[in-house]
Amino acid sequence: MHKDYKELEQCLDYQFKNQNLIIEALTHKSYKKSYNNERLEFLGDAVLNLIVGEFLYKKFPNSHEGDLSKIRASLVNEQGFTKLAKAIHLGDYIFLSDSEDRNKGRQKASILSDAFEAIMGAIYLEAGLEVLKPIILKLLEENYDKINLDELFSDYKTALQEVTQAQFGSIPIYKLDNATGPDHEKIFELSLWINDKKYATASGKSKKLAQQEAAKKTLQLLRKI
């Protein structure tokens, strides 16, 4: 464990004025102090929901509330925050009990994501939303590459429909071209059309899988145009 958290502050591009605040944010309840990071975690969770919500609202102007909620849920969760925590090596700095440390607590998703929320809550408390926002957005952009609908919840059909409605004013049509093989091992071949123009062909063990593959290929094609 690093006792010095200056490297962590460099990763965040933020320096705490109140050192007690960062210590509290890094203190797991197992460490048995009179304070821990649970209250800051509660605050961080609320603020992260707000920042990510605003980010997605602006990034996907044509997306409906249901889609935006799905995307936010795929980012604002234990798995998503664990990914961001690992990106800044947060596990190296958390104060844990010896037994939790021996139990590989520094790699535990629950501990890492909670500490990440707490750190963000601490920055918000000390510096406010306008300082925290660029820190969060930088982490998101760096660790989720280009954030696209399809990359976030792997629903290429929904993602493509969003694009085609905005770009062409219509939705894709999937045409089944062929189905081969015995019933228990059928392969479905289909083509994807937009406004009577064929954009992709794909095959899969089910119609749904083939449709997703065709949608994925079409999305990649449209992004190059």
Secondary structure by P-SEA (a helix, b strand, c coil): ccccaaaaaaaaccccccaaaaaaaaccccccccccaaaaaaaaaaaaaaaaaaaaaaacccccaaaaaaaaaacccaaaaaaaaaaacccccccccaaaaaacccccaaaaaaaaaaaaaaaaacccaaaaaaaaaaaaaaacccccccccccaaaaaaaaaaaacccbbbbbbbccccccccbbbbbbccccccccccccccccaaaaaaaaaaaaaaaaaac
